[in-house]
Amino acid sequence: MQSTIDKVLEYYTFKSNKILNEINASSTLTVDEIIEKGKKLKELEFKITALEVAKSE
């Protein structure tokens, strides 16, 4: 059975990949939309990094 950290990591990784795919697939995003998606992506990446550190300890 997966640990809680593994499940949350899987979820955040999925969300991160979804945002990246949205950015890469669209050629009509405005600058503001790209910045907003970048902020969300940054938050997810921080969470992923923190969870990976917690998992390794």
Contacts in CASP RR format, 6 or more apart in sequence:
PFRMAT RR
TARGET T0000
AUTHOR 0000-0000-0000
METHOD contacts of the structure
MODEL  1
MQSTIDKVLEYYTFKSNKILNEINASSTLTVDEIIEKGKKLKELEFKITA
LEVAKSE
2 10 0 8 1.000
3 55 0 8 1.000
5 51 0 8 1.000
5 54 0 8 1.000
5 55 0 8 1.000
6 55 0 8 1.000
8 51 0 8 1.000
9 48 0 8 1.000
9 51 0 8 1.000
9 52 0 8 1.000
9 55 0 8 1.000
12 44 0 8 1.000
12 47 0 8 1.000
12 48 0 8 1.000
12 51 0 8 1.000
13 48 0 8 1.000
15 44 0 8 1.000
16 41 0 8 1.000
16 44 0 8 1.000
16 45 0 8 1.000
16 48 0 8 1.000
19 37 0 8 1.000
19 38 0 8 1.000
19 40 0 8 1.000
19 41 0 8 1.000
19 44 0 8 1.000
20 41 0 8 1.000
22 37 0 8 1.000
23 29 0 8 1.000
23 34 0 8 1.000
23 37 0 8 1.000
23 38 0 8 1.000
29 37 0 8 1.000
END
